[in-house]
């Protein structure tokens, strides 16, 4: 388990410039592990009949639990990923503005040095917006799926 925490902590540090995560029981690691479990489950061929009967994708969510679960998961993780991405963006804005606005902490872990933006994958996506042609939602999901 220590290796799992260390690799997740390193990955989150590279992507979001987060400090070391002290425990495997930390909420952000639990969310990451839940997302990975869902991703593996959804990507496993044959887990859902809709893969074979494609007309099922037109069934309303109220009648299809698999569709409801997928939509709820998408909303939940989109919010999580946008919060983590916005935290990096806030650090970048704070580091470049002459008067620092109040810190907004959107996730359980945040950098201890507000206004001290350091290199990260999400930071590179934010700084290179024009070149990448990605909106915030796309960039947040790109960063999260790394």
C-alpha positions in Angstrom: 0.0 0.0 0.0 2.9 2.3 0.6 4.0 2.0 -3.0 0.4 2.8 -4.1 0.3 6.0 -2.0 3.8 7.0 -3.1 3.0 6.6 -6.8 -0.3 8.4 -6.5 1.3 11.2 -4.5 4.0 11.6 -7.1 1.6 11.6 -10.0 -0.7 14.2 -8.3 2.4 16.3 -7.6 3.5 16.2 -11.3 0.0 16.9 -12.6 -1.3 19.4 -10.0 1.8 20.4 -8.0 0.2 19.0 -4.8 2.3 18.3 -1.7 3.0 14.8 -0.6 0.0 12.9 0.5 0.6 11.6 4.0 -1.7 8.6 4.2 -3.3 6.0 1.9 -6.6 6.9 3.7 -6.5 10.5 2.4 -9.8 11.5 0.7 -8.1 12.6 -2.5 -6.5 9.1 -2.9 -9.8 7.5 -2.1 -11.5 9.5 -4.9 -8.6 8.7 -7.3 -8.9 5.0 -6.5 -12.7 5.0 -6.9 -12.3 6.7 -10.3 -9.8 4.2 -11.5 -12.1 1.3 -10.4 -15.0 2.8 -12.3 -12.9 3.4 -15.3 -11.7 -0.2 -15.4 -15.2 -1.4 -14.9 -16.6 0.8 -17.7 -13.8 0.0 -20.1 -13.9 -3.8 -19.6 -15.5 -5.2 -22.8 -18.8 -7.0 -22.3 -19.7 -5.5 -18.9 -22.8 -3.7 -20.3 -25.4 -4.9 -22.7 -25.4 -1.5 -24.4 -22.1 -2.4 -26.1 -24.0 -5.2 -28.0 -27.4 -3.6 -28.3 -26.4 0.0 -29.2 -30.1 1.1 -29.4 -30.1 0.9 -25.6 -28.2 4.2 -25.4 -31.5 5.9 -26.3 -33.3 4.5 -23.2 -34.0 7.3 -20.7 -31.8 7.5 -17.7 -34.8 7.0 -15.4 -35.2 3.5 -16.8 -31.5 2.5 -17.1 -29.5 2.3 -13.9 -26.2 1.9 -15.8 -26.9 5.2 -17.6 -27.9 7.0 -14.4 -24.7 5.7 -12.6 -22.5 6.8 -15.5 -24.1 10.3 -15.6 -23.8 10.8 -11.9 -20.2 9.6 -12.0 -19.5 12.0 -14.8 -21.0 14.9 -12.9 -19.1 14.0 -9.7 -15.7 13.6 -11.3 -16.1 16.5 -13.6 -16.7 18.7 -10.5 -13.7 17.1 -8.8 -11.4 17.5 -11.8 -12.5 21.1 -12.4 -11.9 21.9 -8.7 -8.3 20.5 -8.8 -7.7 22.3 -12.2 -9.1 25.6 -10.8 -6.8 25.3 -7.7 -3.8 25.3 -10.0 -5.2 28.2 -12.1 -5.8 30.2 -8.8 -2.1 29.7 -7.9 -1.0 30.9 -11.3 -3.3 33.9 -11.2 -2.1 34.7 -7.6 1.5 34.3 -8.5 1.2 36.8 -11.4 -1.0 39.4 -9.9 0.5 42.3 -7.9 -2.3 42.2 -5.3 -3.1 38.7 -4.2 -6.8 37.9 -4.0 -8.0 35.8 -1.1 -7.1 32.1 -1.5 -9.8 29.8 -2.6 -9.2 26.2 -1.6 -11.5 23.9 -3.7 -9.9 20.6 -2.8 -8.9 18.9 0.4 -5.2 19.3 -0.4 -3.6 22.5 -1.7 -0.2 23.9 -2.1 1.1 25.5 1.0 2.6 28.4 -0.9 -0.2 30.5 -2.4 1.2 32.7 -5.2 4.2 30.4 -5.7 3.2 28.6 -8.8 5.6 25.8 -9.7 5.7 23.7 -12.9 2.9 21.1 -13.3 1.1 19.5 -16.2 -2.1 21.3 -15.4 -0.2 24.6 -15.1 1.3 24.0 -18.6 -2.2 23.4 -20.0 -3.4 26.7 -18.4 -0.5 28.8 -19.6 -0.7 27.3 -23.1 -4.5 27.7 -23.6 -4.3 29.4 -26.9 -1.9 26.9 -28.4 -3.7 23.8 -27.1 -7.2 24.9 -28.2 -8.8 23.3 -25.1 -11.5 24.8 -22.9 -11.2 24.4 -19.1 -13.4 21.3 -19.0 -11.3 19.5 -21.6 -8.1 20.5 -20.0 -9.3 19.4 -16.6 -10.2 16.0 -17.9 -7.0 15.7 -19.9 -5.0 16.4 -16.7 -7.1 14.0 -14.6 -6.8 11.1 -17.0 -3.0 11.3 -17.1 
